[in-house]
Amino acid sequence: MTFVEMLTQARTSREIQQKDFAAALNFTPQYVCDLEKGRRLGSVEFVNRLCDWLGANDRERKKWHLAGARSHGWNI
Protein backbone atom coordinates (compact mmCIF):
# COMPACT_ATOMS: atom_id res chain seq x y z
CA MET A 1 0.00 0.00 0.00
CA THR A 2 1.38 3.42 -0.92
CA PHE A 3 1.65 6.40 1.39
CA VAL A 4 -1.23 8.09 -0.47
CA GLU A 5 -3.44 5.03 -0.06
CA MET A 6 -2.54 4.66 3.62
CA LEU A 7 -3.23 8.33 4.31
CA THR A 8 -6.55 8.37 2.50
CA GLN A 9 -7.64 5.17 4.22
CA ALA A 10 -6.61 6.47 7.66
CA ARG A 11 -8.77 9.56 7.17
CA THR A 12 -11.79 8.03 5.44
CA SER A 13 -12.01 5.03 7.76
CA ARG A 14 -12.50 7.52 10.60
CA GLU A 15 -15.08 9.41 8.55
CA ILE A 16 -13.31 12.73 8.98
CA GLN A 17 -13.24 15.46 6.34
CA GLN A 18 -9.94 16.71 4.98
CA LYS A 19 -10.33 20.12 6.59
CA ASP A 20 -10.96 18.62 10.03
CA PHE A 21 -8.14 16.12 9.56
CA ALA A 22 -5.79 18.93 8.58
CA ALA A 23 -6.84 21.01 11.58
CA ALA A 24 -6.27 18.07 13.93
CA LEU A 25 -2.72 17.72 12.59
CA ASN A 26 -2.12 21.50 12.43
CA PHE A 27 -1.56 21.51 8.66
CA THR A 28 -3.52 23.32 5.96
CA PRO A 29 -6.39 21.57 4.18
CA GLN A 30 -4.60 22.26 0.89
CA TYR A 31 -1.51 20.41 2.10
CA VAL A 32 -3.57 17.36 3.08
CA CYS A 33 -5.45 17.48 -0.23
CA ASP A 34 -2.16 17.66 -2.13
CA LEU A 35 -0.82 14.69 -0.16
CA GLU A 36 -3.90 12.60 -0.90
CA LYS A 37 -3.73 13.48 -4.60
CA GLY A 38 -0.01 12.66 -4.73
CA ARG A 39 0.93 16.23 -5.66
CA ARG A 40 3.15 16.63 -2.59
CA LEU A 41 5.29 14.34 -0.49
CA GLY A 42 4.70 13.95 3.22
CA SER A 43 7.30 15.48 5.49
CA VAL A 44 8.77 13.73 8.51
CA GLU A 45 6.95 16.27 10.67
CA PHE A 46 3.64 15.40 9.02
CA VAL A 47 4.19 11.67 9.53
CA ASN A 48 5.13 12.24 13.18
CA ARG A 49 2.01 14.30 13.84
CA LEU A 50 -0.14 11.78 11.99
CA CYS A 51 1.27 8.90 14.03
CA ASP A 52 0.69 10.83 17.26
CA TRP A 53 -2.89 11.53 16.20
CA LEU A 54 -3.45 7.89 15.28
CA GLY A 55 -1.88 6.68 18.52
CA ALA A 56 0.49 4.55 16.46
CA ASN A 57 2.77 2.11 18.23
CA ASP A 58 6.44 1.77 17.24
CA ARG A 59 5.72 -0.85 14.58
CA GLU A 60 2.95 1.24 12.97
CA ARG A 61 5.12 4.36 13.16
CA LYS A 62 7.90 2.55 11.31
CA LYS A 63 5.40 1.45 8.63
CA TRP A 64 4.28 5.06 8.10
CA HIS A 65 7.84 6.38 7.93
CA LEU A 66 8.88 3.67 5.47
CA ALA A 67 5.87 4.41 3.24
CA GLY A 68 6.73 8.10 3.39
CA ALA A 69 10.36 7.44 2.48
CA ARG A 70 9.30 5.26 -0.45
CA SER A 71 7.03 8.05 -1.68
CA HIS A 72 10.17 10.19 -1.85
CA GLY A 73 11.72 7.57 -4.13
CA TRP A 74 14.00 6.00 -1.54
CA ASN A 75 14.57 2.29 -2.14
CA ILE A 76 14.03 0.95 1.37
C-alpha positions as CSV (number, residue, x, y, z in Angstrom):
1,M,0.0,0.0,0.0
2,T,1.4,3.4,-0.9
3,F,1.7,6.4,1.4
4,V,-1.2,8.1,-0.5
5,E,-3.4,5.0,-0.1
6,M,-2.5,4.7,3.6
7,L,-3.2,8.3,4.3
8,T,-6.5,8.4,2.5
9,Q,-7.6,5.2,4.2
10,A,-6.6,6.5,7.7
11,R,-8.8,9.6,7.2
12,T,-11.8,8.0,5.4
13,S,-12.0,5.0,7.8
14,R,-12.5,7.5,10.6
15,E,-15.1,9.4,8.5
16,I,-13.3,12.7,9.0
17,Q,-13.2,15.5,6.3
18,Q,-9.9,16.7,5.0
19,K,-10.3,20.1,6.6
20,D,-11.0,18.6,10.0
21,F,-8.1,16.1,9.6
22,A,-5.8,18.9,8.6
23,A,-6.8,21.0,11.6
24,A,-6.3,18.1,13.9
25,L,-2.7,17.7,12.6
26,N,-2.1,21.5,12.4
27,F,-1.6,21.5,8.7
28,T,-3.5,23.3,6.0
29,P,-6.4,21.6,4.2
30,Q,-4.6,22.3,0.9
31,Y,-1.5,20.4,2.1
32,V,-3.6,17.4,3.1
33,C,-5.4,17.5,-0.2
34,D,-2.2,17.7,-2.1
35,L,-0.8,14.7,-0.2
36,E,-3.9,12.6,-0.9
37,K,-3.7,13.5,-4.6
38,G,0.0,12.7,-4.7
39,R,0.9,16.2,-5.7
40,R,3.2,16.6,-2.6
41,L,5.3,14.3,-0.5
42,G,4.7,14.0,3.2
43,S,7.3,15.5,5.5
44,V,8.8,13.7,8.5
45,E,6.9,16.3,10.7
46,F,3.6,15.4,9.0
47,V,4.2,11.7,9.5
48,N,5.1,12.2,13.2
49,R,2.0,14.3,13.8
50,L,-0.1,11.8,12.0
51,C,1.3,8.9,14.0
52,D,0.7,10.8,17.3
53,W,-2.9,11.5,16.2
54,L,-3.4,7.9,15.3
55,G,-1.9,6.7,18.5
56,A,0.5,4.5,16.5
57,N,2.8,2.1,18.2
58,D,6.4,1.8,17.2
59,R,5.7,-0.8,14.6
60,E,2.9,1.2,13.0
61,R,5.1,4.4,13.2
62,K,7.9,2.6,11.3
63,K,5.4,1.4,8.6
64,W,4.3,5.1,8.1
65,H,7.8,6.4,7.9
66,L,8.9,3.7,5.5
67,A,5.9,4.4,3.2
68,G,6.7,8.1,3.4
69,A,10.4,7.4,2.5
70,R,9.3,5.3,-0.4
71,S,7.0,8.0,-1.7
72,H,10.2,10.2,-1.9
73,G,11.7,7.6,-4.1
74,W,14.0,6.0,-1.5
75,N,14.6,2.3,-2.1
76,I,14.0,0.9,1.4
